[in-house]
Amino acid sequence: MKKIIVSTIALVVVLAALGSGAYALWTTTATAQNIRIDAGTIGLLVSTDGTSYGSTANFSAITTFSNIMPNYNTTCTSYIPVYLRNSSSADITLAIDAQLTSMSNTTWWNSTEMANTTYVKFGESGWAPSSANEKIGTWIAVSTPTNVTIAKGADKTMYMCLNTDASFPQALAGTSTYSTWLLTGTQM
């Protein structure tokens, strides 16, 4: 019996040695070096007319919102096109943040009534005029993102609509202002 146990142990040791030797015969490695990884670039340009693009665009020569009074443009039939161009190295999906940064007329800028009765919508064509309009006071406080995908080298037209409710302040009658909006595209 002792010989059987010793023979079994010897057989197990021999098989283990052969198994590890066979494993060693079938294992190999290779090294792949100098695989280049290039980071892309992201770029967003803006235009007032869809022909001349740059990092800034002056809309002062464009016919803008006029004759604003209570219940102005409630169906967003008047809007300003804002042309964007993807100058990135690939297609991009961006969250475009539009934030109102200043107004030339401080009466408008400081008017709580104007901030609470004037609404802005910034988005692509086909949006419902009454959906997602934000009070202009919200646009002053924080940016409001709109998601958009633009193919590499392609253009996308966005639209800005301004409207008022029935409480638009009479104190602003006969006045005007220019506004400055900061558009920031964050890749999603």
N, CA, C and O atoms as a DFTB+ gen file, in Angstrom:
752 C
 N C O
     1  1       0.817      -1.181       0.000
     2  2       0.000       0.000       0.000
     3  2       0.867       1.253       0.000
     4  3       0.560       2.258      -0.640
     5  1       1.967       1.146       0.750
     6  2       2.874       2.274       0.811
     7  2       3.436       2.563      -0.574
     8  3       3.614       3.725      -0.939
     9  1       3.719       1.515      -1.351
    10  2       4.255       1.707      -2.692
    11  2       3.218       2.377      -3.612
    12  3       3.589       3.158      -4.487
    13  1       1.961       2.086      -3.425
    14  2       0.903       2.681      -4.252
    15  2       0.791       4.175      -3.953
    16  3       0.647       4.991      -4.864
    17  1       0.857       4.519      -2.682
    18  2       0.747       5.948      -2.304
    19  2       1.941       6.716      -2.835
    20  3       1.777       7.807      -3.382
    21  1       3.142       6.168      -2.685
    22  2       4.352       6.839      -3.174
    23  2       4.301       6.944      -4.690
    24  3       4.673       7.983      -5.234
    25  1       3.863       5.929      -5.379
    26  2       3.752       5.966      -6.843
    27  2       2.733       7.004      -7.292
    28  3       2.953       7.692      -8.289
    29  1       1.610       7.129      -6.561
    30  2       0.579       8.116      -6.906
    31  2       1.118       9.537      -6.729
    32  3       0.898      10.412      -7.567
    33  1       1.832       9.746      -5.607
    34  2       2.411      11.082      -5.364
    35  2       3.432      11.413      -6.453
    36  3       3.464      12.532      -6.965
    37  1       4.261      10.434      -6.800
    38  2       5.279      10.645      -7.834
    39  2       4.621      10.970      -9.172
    40  3       5.081      11.848      -9.903
    41  1       3.542      10.256      -9.485
    42  2       2.821      10.500     -10.739
    43  2       2.238      11.914     -10.764
    44  3       2.302      12.585     -11.794
    45  1       1.666      12.380      -9.638
    46  2       1.092      13.727      -9.552
    47  2       2.183      14.774      -9.749
    48  3       1.979      15.758     -10.459
    49  1       3.340      14.567      -9.125
    50  2       4.456      15.516      -9.259
    51  2       4.924      15.568     -10.704
    52  3       5.163      16.655     -11.231
    53  1       5.060      14.423     -11.355
    54  2       5.495      14.382     -12.755
    55  2       4.481      15.077     -13.660
    56  3       4.871      15.843     -14.541
    57  1       3.181      14.826     -13.459
    58  2       2.146      15.462     -14.291
    59  2       2.121      16.979     -14.073
    60  3       1.926      17.739     -15.022
    61  1       2.318      17.418     -12.828
    62  2       2.364      18.857     -12.539
    63  2       3.540      19.498     -13.244
    64  3       3.416      20.598     -13.784
    65  1       4.675      18.830     -13.247
    66  2       5.866      19.366     -13.917
    67  2       5.646      19.440     -15.418
    68  3       6.010      20.426     -16.059
    69  1       5.052      18.395     -15.975
    70  2       4.770      18.402     -17.413
    71  2       3.747      19.474     -17.773
    72  3       3.876      20.138     -18.801
    73  1       2.732      19.643     -16.930
    74  2       1.702      20.662     -17.182
    75  2       2.280      22.056     -17.163
    76  3       1.954      22.873     -18.024
    77  1       3.133      22.344     -16.199
    78  2       3.727      23.683     -16.152
    79  2       4.702      23.882     -17.289
    80  3       4.853      24.996     -17.792
    81  1       5.359      22.830     -17.693
    82  2       6.267      22.930     -18.835
    83  2       5.498      23.178     -20.119
    84  3       5.943      23.959     -20.960
    85  1       4.359      22.534     -20.287
    86  2       3.533      22.742     -21.473
    87  2       2.982      24.157     -21.498
    88  3       2.900      24.777     -22.558
    89  1       2.604      24.669     -20.331
    90  2       2.104      26.044     -20.252
    91  2       3.202      27.009     -20.678
    92  3       2.948      27.941     -21.441
    93  1       4.394      26.796     -20.201
    94  2       5.508      27.673     -20.543
    95  2       5.787      27.623     -22.042
    96  3       6.216      28.617     -22.629
    97  1       5.553      26.502     -22.646
    98  2       5.800      26.386     -24.086
    99  2       4.788      27.183     -24.904
   100  3       5.094      27.552     -26.038
   101  1       3.598      27.464     -24.378
   102  2       2.546      28.118     -25.124
   103  2       2.302      29.561     -24.692
   104  3       1.286      30.130     -25.090
   105  1       3.153      30.170     -23.921
   106  2       2.995      31.548     -23.473
   107  2       4.066      32.409     -24.116
   108  3       5.245      32.056     -24.133
   109  1       3.628      33.558     -24.649
   110  2       4.579      34.489     -25.243
   111  2       4.060      35.907     -25.086
   112  3       2.873      36.091     -24.816
   113  1       4.894      36.899     -25.242
   114  2       4.495      38.303     -25.165
   115  2       5.122      39.072     -26.300
   116  3       6.140      38.663     -26.859
   117  1       4.513      40.184     -26.635
   118  2       5.056      41.106     -27.639
   119  2       4.750      42.516     -27.165
   120  3       3.771      42.723     -26.448
   121  1       5.549      43.471     -27.542
   122  2       5.363      44.854     -27.131
   123  2       5.083      45.707     -28.363
   124  3       5.829      45.667     -29.341
   125  1       4.006      46.475     -28.305
   126  2       3.680      47.420     -29.383
   127  2       4.084      48.807     -28.889
   128  3       3.520      49.300     -27.912
   129  1       5.035      49.430     -29.537
   130  2       5.556      50.720     -29.091
   131  2       5.168      51.835     -30.052
   132  3       4.818      51.608     -31.211
   133  1       5.247      53.054     -29.516
   134  2       5.080      54.279     -30.318
   135  2       3.745      54.359     -31.045
   136  3       3.691      54.798     -32.194
   137  1       2.671      53.941     -30.389
   138  2       1.335      54.108     -30.959
   139  2       0.931      55.550     -30.690
   140  3       0.823      55.964     -29.535
   141  1       0.715      56.295     -31.726
   142  2       0.430      57.728     -31.594
   143  2      -1.038      57.958     -31.252
   144  3      -1.929      57.356     -31.851
   145  1      -1.275      58.828     -30.293
   146  2      -2.623      59.226     -29.903
   147  2      -2.676      60.740     -29.997
   148  3      -1.948      61.432     -29.284
   149  1      -3.534      61.267     -30.873
   150  2      -3.659      62.712     -31.067
   151  2      -4.969      63.203     -30.477
   152  3      -6.031      62.644     -30.749
   153  1      -4.889      64.238     -29.681
   154  2      -6.100      64.886     -29.169
   155  2      -6.638      65.814     -30.247
   156  3      -5.869      66.474     -30.946
   157  1      -7.947      65.863     -30.379
   158  2      -8.570      66.749     -31.355
   159  2      -8.661      68.169     -30.831
   160  3      -8.256      68.461     -29.706
   161  1      -9.187      69.027     -31.647
   162  2      -9.414      70.417     -31.240
   163  2     -10.905      70.703     -31.305
   164  3     -11.637      70.064     -32.061
   165  1     -11.344      71.652     -30.517
   166  2     -12.740      72.045     -30.529
   167  2     -12.801      73.540     -30.824
   168  3     -12.062      74.329     -30.233
   169  1     -13.675      73.917     -31.729
   170  2     -13.801      75.320     -32.085
   171  2     -15.220      75.660     -32.494
   172  3     -15.893      74.874     -33.161
   173  1     -15.667      76.840     -32.088
   174  2     -17.004      77.313     -32.410
   175  2     -16.888      78.753     -32.871
   176  3     -16.323      79.596     -32.173
   177  1     -17.430      79.032     -34.061
   178  2     -17.424      80.381     -34.609
   179  2     -18.857      80.866     -34.750
   180  3     -19.783      80.058     -34.825
   181  1     -19.050      82.189     -34.788
   182  2     -20.385      82.774     -34.849
   183  2     -20.439      83.806     -35.978
   184  3     -19.430      84.425     -36.317
   185  1     -21.627      83.980     -36.552
   186  2     -21.807      84.933     -37.648
   187  2     -23.198      85.547     -37.570
   188  3     -24.140      84.926     -37.078
   189  1     -23.309      86.780     -38.064
   190  2     -24.608      87.448     -38.132
   191  2     -25.323      87.153     -39.443
   192  3     -26.544      87.287     -39.528
   193  1     -24.567      86.750     -40.474
   194  2     -25.165      86.595     -41.795
   195  2     -24.922      85.234     -42.441
   196  3     -25.401      84.979     -43.546
   197  1     -24.186      84.364     -41.766
   198  2     -23.918      83.041     -42.315
   199  2     -22.813      83.021     -43.341
   200  3     -22.607      82.001     -43.998
   201  1     -22.082      84.138     -43.504
   202  2     -20.975      84.159     -44.461
   203  2     -19.643      84.497     -43.796
   204  3     -18.640      83.842     -44.080
   205  1     -19.607      85.486     -42.932
   206  2     -18.374      85.895     -42.258
   207  2     -18.404      85.401     -40.815
   208  3     -19.230      85.843     -40.016
   209  1     -17.501      84.485     -40.490
   210  2     -17.483      83.876     -39.163
   211  2     -16.261      84.335     -38.372
   212  3     -15.198      84.592     -38.937
   213  1     -16.431      84.432     -37.076
   214  2     -15.341      84.767     -36.176
   215  2     -15.693      84.364     -34.760
   216  3     -16.755      83.795     -34.508
   217  1     -14.793      84.665     -33.839
   218  2     -15.072      84.313     -32.443
   219  2     -16.063      85.280     -31.807
   220  3     -16.635      84.980     -30.759
   221  1     -16.273      86.445     -32.437
   222  2     -17.308      87.385     -32.004
   223  2     -18.059      87.874     -33.233
   224  3     -17.536      87.844     -34.347
   225  1     -19.279      88.321     -33.021
   226  2     -20.085      88.866     -34.116
   227  2     -20.888      90.041     -33.568
   228  3     -21.489      89.951     -32.498
   229  1     -20.890      91.149     -34.318
   230  2     -21.601      92.352     -33.900
   231  2     -22.956      92.389     -34.595
   232  3     -23.030      92.539     -35.815
   233  1     -24.013      92.256     -33.830
   234  2     -25.372      92.199     -34.361
   235  2     -26.032      93.574     -34.429
   236  3     -27.222      93.656     -34.737
   237  1     -25.299      94.663     -34.151
   238  2     -25.931      95.980     -34.062
   239  2     -26.519      96.458     -35.388
   240  3     -27.452      97.261     -35.391
   241  1     -25.998      95.986     -36.498
   242  2     -26.528      96.400     -37.803
   243  2     -27.718      95.556     -38.241
   244  3     -28.361      95.858     -39.246
   245  1     -28.008      94.513     -37.501
   246  2     -29.101      93.609     -37.845
   247  2     -30.417      94.190     -37.332
   248  3     -30.471      94.760     -36.243
   249  1     -31.468      94.041     -38.121
   250  2     -32.788      94.437     -37.631
   251  2     -33.132      93.523     -36.470
   252  3     -33.187      92.302     -36.615
   253  1     -33.357      94.120     -35.337
   254  2     -33.584      93.328     -34.134
   255  2     -35.019      93.473     -33.679
   256  3     -35.893      93.826     -34.470
   257  1     -35.262      93.210     -32.447
   258  2     -36.606      93.292     -31.899
   259  2     -36.983      94.761     -31.741
   260  3     -36.234      95.530     -31.139
   261  1     -38.134      95.154     -32.276
   262  2     -38.541      96.562     -32.200
   263  2     -40.024      96.657     -31.851
   264  3     -40.784      95.698     -31.984
   265  1     -40.401      97.846     -31.401
   266  2     -41.775      98.114     -30.976
   267  2     -42.239      97.152     -29.886
   268  3     -43.371      96.669     -29.892
   269  1     -41.341      96.894     -28.964
   270  2     -41.687      95.992     -27.858
   271  2     -42.678      96.680     -26.931
   272  3     -42.494      97.834     -26.541
   273  1     -43.706      95.965     -26.595
   274  2     -44.739      96.441     -25.675
   275  2     -45.362      95.220     -25.021
   276  3     -44.942      94.102     -25.320
   277  1     -46.341      95.381     -24.145
   278  2     -46.963      94.201     -23.533
   279  2     -47.464      93.202     -24.586
   280  3     -48.004      93.594     -25.620
   281  1     -47.279      91.924     -24.308
   282  2     -47.660      90.810     -25.186
   283  2     -46.965      90.851     -26.545
   284  3     -47.550      90.447     -27.550
   285  1     -45.754      91.323     -26.583
   286  2     -44.962      91.404     -27.811
   287  2     -44.477      90.020     -28.236
   288  3     -43.947      89.270     -27.416
   289  1     -44.654      89.686     -29.497
   290  2     -44.048      88.524     -30.138
   291  2     -44.339      87.217     -29.390
   292  3     -43.465      86.355     -29.295
   293  1     -45.516      87.068     -28.878
   294  2     -45.839      85.906     -28.046
   295  2     -45.750      84.583     -28.801
   296  3     -45.586      83.532     -28.181
   297  1     -45.856      84.618     -30.125
   298  2     -45.731      83.383     -30.907
   299  2     -44.352      83.250     -31.549
   300  3     -44.123      82.355     -32.362
   301  1     -43.437      84.146     -31.179
   302  2     -42.049      84.102     -31.678
   303  2     -41.968      84.127     -33.201
   304  3     -41.175      83.398     -33.796
   305  1     -42.794      84.971     -33.832
   306  2     -42.686      85.125     -35.278
   307  2     -41.501      86.003     -35.651
   308  3     -41.011      85.933     -36.779
   309  1     -41.033      86.829     -34.718
   310  2     -39.810      87.611     -34.928
   311  2     -38.690      86.960     -34.135
   312  3     -38.843      86.654     -32.952
   313  1     -37.576      86.755     -34.795
   314  2     -36.439      86.121     -34.137
   315  2     -35.158      86.578     -34.824
   316  3     -35.193      87.123     -35.927
   317  1     -34.052      86.355     -34.172
   318  2     -32.739      86.684     -34.729
   319  2     -32.026      85.373     -35.019
   320  3     -31.863      84.550     -34.118
   321  1     -31.594      85.160     -36.271
   322  2     -30.786      83.960     -36.529
   323  2     -29.355      84.187     -36.019
   324  3     -28.778      85.260     -36.195
   325  1     -28.814      83.169     -35.397
   326  2     -27.430      83.182     -34.938
   327  2     -26.761      81.985     -35.604
   328  3     -27.109      80.837     -35.329
   329  1     -25.806      82.260     -36.475
   330  2     -25.162      81.202     -37.251
   331  2     -23.915      80.716     -36.513
   332  3     -23.057      81.509     -36.125
   333  1     -23.832      79.399     -36.330
   334  2     -22.684      78.785     -35.670
   335  2     -21.954      77.895     -36.665
   336  3     -22.581      77.270     -37.520
   337  1     -20.630      77.835     -36.555
   338  2     -19.816      76.960     -37.414
   339  2     -18.907      76.113     -36.539
   340  3     -18.275      76.608     -35.606
   341  1     -18.854      74.832     -36.860
   342  2     -17.949      73.913     -36.172
   343  2     -16.580      73.996     -36.839
   344  3     -16.398      73.509     -37.955
   345  1     -15.624      74.609     -36.160
   346  2     -14.256      74.667     -36.681
   347  2     -13.372      73.645     -35.971
   348  3     -12.149      73.782     -35.947
   349  1     -13.998      72.620     -35.394
   350  2     -13.290      71.561     -34.675
   351  2     -12.686      70.566     -35.658
   352  3     -12.911      70.647     -36.865
   353  1     -11.918      69.628     -35.117
   354  2     -11.299      68.607     -35.952
   355  2     -12.205      67.385     -36.144
   356  3     -11.803      66.417     -36.790
   357  1     -13.421      67.421     -35.592
   358  2     -14.368      66.305     -35.725
   359  2     -15.783      66.823     -35.497
   360  3     -15.978      67.981     -35.125
   361  1     -16.770      65.954     -35.724
   362  2     -18.146      66.291     -35.367
   363  2     -18.201      66.574     -33.870
   364  3     -17.462      65.963     -33.098
   365  1     -19.064      67.488     -33.455
   366  2     -19.168      67.799     -32.032
   367  2     -20.628      67.881     -31.608
   368  3     -21.494      68.303     -32.374
   369  1     -20.875      67.476     -30.392
   370  2     -22.153      67.715     -29.736
   371  2     -21.853      68.644     -28.578
   372  3     -21.054      68.328     -27.696
   373  1     -22.500      69.783     -28.595
   374  2     -22.224      70.813     -27.603
   375  2     -23.473      71.156     -26.806
   376  3     -24.596      71.070     -27.303
   377  1     -23.253      71.537     -25.593
   378  2     -24.272      72.231     -24.808
   379  2     -23.933      73.713     -24.994
   380  3     -22.960      74.206     -24.424
   381  1     -24.739      74.421     -25.794
   382  2     -24.505      75.839     -26.041
   383  2     -25.163      76.619     -24.916
   384  3     -26.384      76.598     -24.761
   385  1     -24.348      77.301     -24.141
   386  2     -24.848      78.146     -23.064
   387  2     -24.935      79.571     -23.587
   388  3     -23.958      80.103     -24.113
   389  1     -26.085      80.182     -23.446
   390  2     -26.270      81.584     -23.815
   391  2     -26.537      82.360     -22.528
   392  3     -27.474      82.060     -21.788
   393  1     -25.700      83.357     -22.277
   394  2     -25.888      84.146     -21.066
   395  2     -25.861      85.627     -21.428
   396  3     -24.950      86.100     -22.107
   397  1     -26.876      86.348     -20.960
   398  2     -26.956      87.791     -21.151
   399  2     -25.950      88.443     -20.207
   400  3     -26.055      88.305     -18.988
   401  1     -24.966      89.160     -20.780
   402  2     -23.907      89.724     -19.941
   403  2     -24.022      91.229     -19.743
   404  3     -23.500      91.761     -18.763
   405  1     -24.703      91.933     -20.662
   406  2     -24.852      93.376     -20.459
   407  2     -25.936      93.941     -21.373
   408  3     -26.325      93.324     -22.364
   409  1     -26.409      95.131     -21.010
   410  2     -27.327      95.925     -21.827
   411  2     -26.817      97.353     -21.820
   412  3     -26.351      97.847     -20.793
   413  1     -26.903      98.018     -22.967
   414  2     -26.388      99.385     -23.066
   415  2     -27.234     100.379     -22.278
   416  3     -26.721     101.403     -21.827
   417  1     -28.508     100.094     -22.110
   418  2     -29.403     100.989     -21.376
   419  2     -29.542     100.461     -19.950
   420  3     -30.164      99.423     -19.727
   421  1     -28.960     101.180     -18.981
   422  2     -28.972     100.696     -17.598
   423  2     -30.377     100.653     -17.011
   424  3     -30.629      99.893     -16.076
   425  1     -31.303     101.460     -17.544
   426  2     -32.684     101.383     -17.070
   427  2     -33.248      99.994     -17.354
   428  3     -33.923      99.407     -16.508
   429  1     -32.969      99.473     -18.543
   430  2     -33.402      98.122     -18.888
   431  2     -32.677      97.107     -18.009
   432  3     -33.299      96.211     -17.437
   433  1     -31.351      97.257     -17.907
   434  2     -30.526      96.289     -17.177
   435  2     -30.954      96.192     -15.710
   436  3     -30.961      95.104     -15.134
   437  1     -31.306      97.318     -15.117
   438  2     -31.647      97.351     -13.694
   439  2     -33.143      97.181     -13.413
   440  3     -33.560      97.219     -12.256
   441  1     -33.944      96.996     -14.447
   442  2     -35.393      96.920     -14.278
   443  2     -35.824      95.516     -13.852
   444  3     -35.743      94.567     -14.632
   445  1     -36.276      95.399     -12.617
   446  2     -36.798      94.120     -12.133
   447  2     -38.045      93.737     -12.918
   448  3     -38.260      92.564     -13.225
   449  1     -38.877      94.752     -13.246
   450  2     -40.095      94.466     -14.014
   451  2     -39.751      93.893     -15.389
   452  3     -40.381      92.939     -15.846
   453  1     -38.747      94.481     -16.045
   454  2     -38.342      93.972     -17.361
   455  2     -37.817      92.543     -17.215
   456  3     -38.148      91.676     -18.024
   457  1     -37.011      92.296     -16.199
   458  2     -36.424      90.967     -15.995
   459  2     -37.484      89.908     -15.744
   460  3     -37.273      88.735     -16.052
   461  1     -38.625      90.309     -15.184
   462  2     -39.672      89.343     -14.859
   463  2     -40.803      89.275     -15.880
   464  3     -41.695      88.438     -15.743
   465  1     -40.791      90.138     -16.903
   466  2     -41.883      90.150     -17.892
   467  2     -41.393      89.923     -19.315
   468  3     -42.197      89.856     -20.245
   469  1     -40.086      89.805     -19.492
   470  2     -39.493      89.596     -20.805
   471  2     -38.887      88.198     -20.835
   472  3     -38.219      87.775     -19.891
   473  1     -39.130      87.491     -21.930
   474  2     -38.716      86.100     -22.044
   475  2     -37.839      85.925     -23.275
   476  3     -38.003      86.619     -24.279
   477  1     -36.900      84.980     -23.179
   478  2     -36.000      84.686     -24.295
   479  2     -35.996      83.182     -24.518
   480  3     -36.032      82.392     -23.575
   481  1     -35.951      82.813     -25.782
   482  2     -35.798      81.412     -26.175
   483  2     -34.627      81.357     -27.136
   484  3     -34.569      82.143     -28.082
   485  1     -33.692      80.444     -26.912
   486  2     -32.560      80.241     -27.803
   487  2     -32.527      78.774     -28.165
   488  3     -32.402      77.923     -27.284
   489  1     -32.636      78.460     -29.451
   490  2     -32.650      77.055     -29.841
   491  2     -32.637      76.880     -31.344
   492  3     -32.445      77.839     -32.092
   493  1     -32.844      75.648     -31.781
   494  2     -32.873      75.320     -33.198
   495  2     -34.252      75.597     -33.767
   496  3     -35.195      75.865     -33.023
   497  1     -34.369      75.532     -35.079
   498  2     -35.670      75.755     -35.707
   499  2     -36.622      74.637     -35.311
   500  3     -36.198      73.540     -34.948
   501  1     -37.886      74.926     -35.385
   502  2     -38.896      73.924     -35.076
   503  2     -39.296      73.881     -33.622
   504  3     -40.117      73.048     -33.239
   505  1     -38.739      74.758     -32.795
   506  2     -39.134      74.738     -31.389
   507  2     -40.463      75.441     -31.211
   508  3     -40.811      76.360     -31.952
   509  1     -41.187      74.989     -30.219
   510  2     -42.492      75.577     -29.921
   511  2     -42.287      76.927     -29.235
   512  3     -41.535      77.008     -28.265
   513  1     -42.935      77.982     -29.714
   514  2     -42.707      79.311     -29.166
   515  2     -42.978      79.427     -27.678
   516  3     -42.331      80.221     -26.995
   517  1     -43.904      78.663     -27.169
   518  2     -44.262      78.820     -25.759
   519  2     -43.477      77.885     -24.844
   520  3     -43.630      77.943     -23.624
   521  1     -42.639      77.026     -25.418
   522  2     -41.930      76.067     -24.574
   523  2     -40.530      76.552     -24.240
   524  3     -39.821      77.092     -25.088
   525  1     -40.153      76.351     -23.005
   526  2     -38.794      76.596     -22.511
   527  2     -38.334      78.047     -22.618
   528  3     -37.135      78.315     -22.536
   529  1     -39.261      78.990     -22.798
   530  2     -38.860      80.388     -22.728
   531  2     -38.501      80.687     -21.283
   532  3     -39.209      80.279     -20.362
   533  1     -37.409      81.393     -21.089
   534  2     -36.954      81.725     -19.749
   535  2     -37.062      83.227     -19.559
   536  3     -36.834      83.996     -20.493
   537  1     -37.408      83.640     -18.360
   538  2     -37.412      85.065     -18.057
   539  2     -36.010      85.604     -18.267
   540  3     -35.025      84.936     -17.954
   541  1     -35.922      86.814     -18.799
   542  2     -34.618      87.388     -19.102
   543  2     -33.769      87.517     -17.831
   544  3     -32.541      87.485     -17.899
   545  1     -34.413      87.660     -16.697
   546  2     -33.681      87.696     -15.435
   547  2     -32.921      86.408     -15.165
   548  3     -31.851      86.429     -14.557
   549  1     -33.476      85.281     -15.621
   550  2     -32.795      83.996     -15.484
   551  2     -31.557      83.958     -16.368
   552  3     -30.521      83.432     -15.960
   553  1     -31.653      84.512     -17.580
   554  2     -30.526      84.524     -18.503
   555  2     -29.393      85.408     -17.970
   556  3     -28.224      85.173     -18.276
   557  1     -29.739      86.423     -17.173
   558  2     -28.710      87.279     -16.580
   559  2     -27.986      86.519     -15.483
   560  3     -26.761      86.582     -15.382
   561  1     -28.732      85.809     -14.670
   562  2     -28.162      85.142     -13.497
   563  2     -27.309      83.929     -13.875
   564  3     -26.218      83.739     -13.337
   565  1     -27.805      83.123     -14.788
   566  2     -27.106      81.887     -15.150
   567  2     -27.260      81.647     -16.648
   568  3     -28.171      82.174     -17.288
   569  1     -26.358      80.848     -17.186
   570  2     -26.491      80.482     -18.597
   571  2     -27.538      79.384     -18.711
   572  3     -27.788      78.643     -17.760
   573  1     -28.141      79.293     -19.879
   574  2     -29.179      78.305     -20.129
   575  2     -28.745      77.453     -21.319
   576  3     -28.717      77.956     -22.442
   577  1     -28.403      76.164     -21.108
   578  2     -27.849      75.358     -22.198
   579  2     -28.889      74.839     -23.183
   580  3     -30.019      74.524     -22.810
   581  1     -28.487      74.758     -24.437
   582  2     -29.250      74.136     -25.511
   583  2     -28.318      73.139     -26.186
   584  3     -27.247      73.529     -26.650
   585  1     -28.689      71.881     -26.255
   586  2     -27.835      70.856     -26.850
   587  2     -27.957      70.875     -28.363
   588  3     -29.057      70.956     -28.910
   589  1     -26.807      70.799     -29.035
   590  2     -26.792      70.839     -30.490
   591  2     -25.618      70.005     -30.996
   592  3     -24.542      70.002     -30.397
   593  1     -25.836      69.293     -32.112
   594  2     -24.767      68.548     -32.766
   595  2     -24.462      69.219     -34.096
   596  3     -25.366      69.516     -34.877
   597  1     -23.165      69.455     -34.348
   598  2     -22.735      70.108     -35.591
   599  2     -21.630      69.258     -36.200
   600  3     -20.642      68.946     -35.534
   601  1     -21.794      68.885     -37.459
   602  2     -20.778      68.090     -38.150
   603  2     -19.512      68.921     -38.362
   604  3     -19.566      70.150     -38.403
   605  1     -18.391      68.249     -38.494
   606  2     -17.107      68.907     -38.735
   607  2     -17.209      69.827     -39.945
   608  3     -17.611      69.398     -41.026
   609  1     -16.845      71.097     -39.758
   610  2     -16.859      72.076     -40.845
   611  2     -18.235      72.569     -41.239
   612  3     -18.351      73.393     -42.146
   613  1     -19.277      72.091     -40.588
   614  2     -20.646      72.444     -40.963
   615  2     -21.139      73.659     -40.178
   616  3     -20.542      74.070     -39.184
   617  1     -22.239      74.210     -40.656
   618  2     -22.889      75.342     -40.010
   619  2     -24.217      74.890     -39.418
   620  3     -24.831      73.937     -39.897
   621  1     -24.647      75.577     -38.381
   622  2     -25.942      75.317     -37.747
   623  2     -26.543      76.676     -37.427
   624  3     -25.884      77.535     -36.840
   625  1     -27.795      76.864     -37.815
   626  2     -28.483      78.110     -37.502
   627  2     -29.304      77.915     -36.240
   628  3     -30.132      77.008     -36.148
   629  1     -29.060      78.776     -35.281
   630  2     -29.833      78.799     -34.043
   631  2     -30.694      80.063     -34.096
   632  3     -30.418      80.968     -34.884
   633  1     -31.717      80.127     -33.276
   634  2     -32.634      81.256     -33.302
   635  2     -32.839      81.798     -31.897
   636  3     -32.969      81.044     -30.933
   637  1     -32.866      83.121     -31.803
   638  2     -33.145      83.774     -30.531
   639  2     -34.451      84.541     -30.678
   640  3     -34.594      85.397     -31.551
   641  1     -35.388      84.220     -29.817
   642  2     -36.692      84.873     -29.810
   643  2     -36.839      85.634     -28.503
   644  3     -36.427      85.146     -27.451
   645  1     -37.406      86.796     -28.558
   646  2     -37.700      87.601     -27.370
   647  2     -39.181      87.915     -27.387
   648  3     -39.725      88.318     -28.415
   649  1     -39.837      87.732     -26.248
   650  2     -41.240      88.111     -26.150
   651  2     -41.536      88.626     -24.755
   652  3     -40.736      88.460     -23.835
   653  1     -42.685      89.247     -24.610
   654  2     -43.066      89.826     -23.320
   655  2     -44.455      89.344     -22.927
   656  3     -45.229      88.868     -23.758
   657  1     -44.747      89.479     -21.647
   658  2     -46.100      89.172     -21.214
   659  2     -46.881      90.478     -21.032
   660  3     -46.374      91.557     -21.338
   661  1     -48.085      90.376     -20.544
   662  2     -48.965      91.543     -20.435
   663  2     -48.482      92.573     -19.415
   664  3     -48.978      93.700     -19.407
   665  1     -47.535      92.217     -18.563
   666  2     -47.060      93.129     -17.516
   667  2     -45.786      93.878     -17.882
   668  3     -45.169      94.492     -17.012
   669  1     -45.374      93.842     -19.159
   670  2     -44.159      94.555     -19.552
   671  2     -44.284      96.020     -19.116
   672  3     -45.317      96.640     -19.366
   673  1     -43.242      96.595     -18.463
   674  2     -43.365      97.915     -17.828
   675  2     -43.495      99.079     -18.812
   676  3     -42.713      99.200     -19.756
   677  1     -44.481      99.918     -18.580
   678  2     -44.689     101.098     -19.401
   679  2     -43.526     102.079     -19.258
   680  3     -43.288     102.892     -20.152
   681  1     -42.806     102.008     -18.150
   682  2     -41.664     102.896     -17.933
   683  2     -40.591     102.757     -19.011
   684  3     -39.785     103.667     -19.200
   685  1     -40.574     101.634     -19.713
   686  2     -39.588     101.416     -20.769
   687  2     -40.097     101.849     -22.145
   688  3     -39.375     101.713     -23.132
   689  1     -41.318     102.364     -22.230
   690  2     -41.892     102.786     -23.514
   691  2     -40.994     103.830     -24.171
   692  3     -40.530     104.759     -23.510
   693  1     -40.754     103.679     -25.451
   694  2     -39.978     104.639     -26.222
   695  2     -38.475     104.556     -26.008
   696  3     -37.746     105.409     -26.514
   697  1     -37.989     103.567     -25.283
   698  2     -36.549     103.429     -25.066
   699  2     -36.025     102.230     -25.844
   700  3     -36.801     101.434     -26.374
   701  1     -34.725     102.110     -25.906
   702  2     -34.122     100.959     -26.583
   703  2     -32.825     100.592     -25.872
   704  3     -32.307     101.351     -25.052
   705  1     -32.322      99.424     -26.204
   706  2     -31.073      98.954     -25.618
   707  2     -30.413      97.971     -26.568
   708  3     -31.074      97.339     -27.393
   709  1     -29.106      97.853     -26.439
   710  2     -28.357      96.782     -27.108
   711  2     -27.948      95.796     -26.024
   712  3     -27.615      96.195     -24.908
   713  1     -27.972      94.522     -26.350
   714  2     -27.580      93.515     -25.364
   715  2     -26.379      92.731     -25.879
   716  3     -26.162      92.615     -27.085
   717  1     -25.612      92.202     -24.945
   718  2     -24.466      91.352     -25.274
   719  2     -24.707      89.987     -24.650
   720  3     -25.018      89.868     -23.465
   721  1     -24.554      88.963     -25.477
   722  2     -24.767      87.579     -25.047
   723  2     -23.465      86.814     -25.218
   724  3     -22.800      86.939     -26.245
   725  1     -23.102      86.030     -24.227
   726  2     -21.944      85.176     -24.289
   727  2     -22.423      83.765     -24.615
   728  3     -23.189      83.165     -23.861
   729  1     -21.956      83.243     -25.755
   730  2     -22.288      81.880     -26.155
   731  2     -21.085      80.984     -25.873
   732  3     -19.989      81.241     -26.371
   733  1     -21.284      79.952     -25.089
   734  2     -20.205      79.037     -24.732
   735  2     -20.636      77.634     -25.122
   736  3     -21.721      77.186     -24.753
   737  1     -19.784      76.943     -25.870
   738  2     -20.069      75.569     -26.258
   739  2     -19.235      74.609     -25.447
   740  3     -18.006      74.662     -25.495
   741  1     -19.884      73.728     -24.698
   742  2     -19.183      72.727     -23.905
   743  2     -19.448      71.360     -24.510
   744  3     -20.601      70.961     -24.679
   745  1     -18.373      70.638     -24.839
   746  2     -18.551      69.335     -25.489
   747  2     -19.202      68.359     -24.533
   748  3     -18.859      68.280     -23.354
   749  1     -20.155      67.615     -25.082
   750  2     -20.877      66.627     -24.270
   751  2     -20.312      65.245     -24.511
   752  3     -20.784      64.273     -23.920
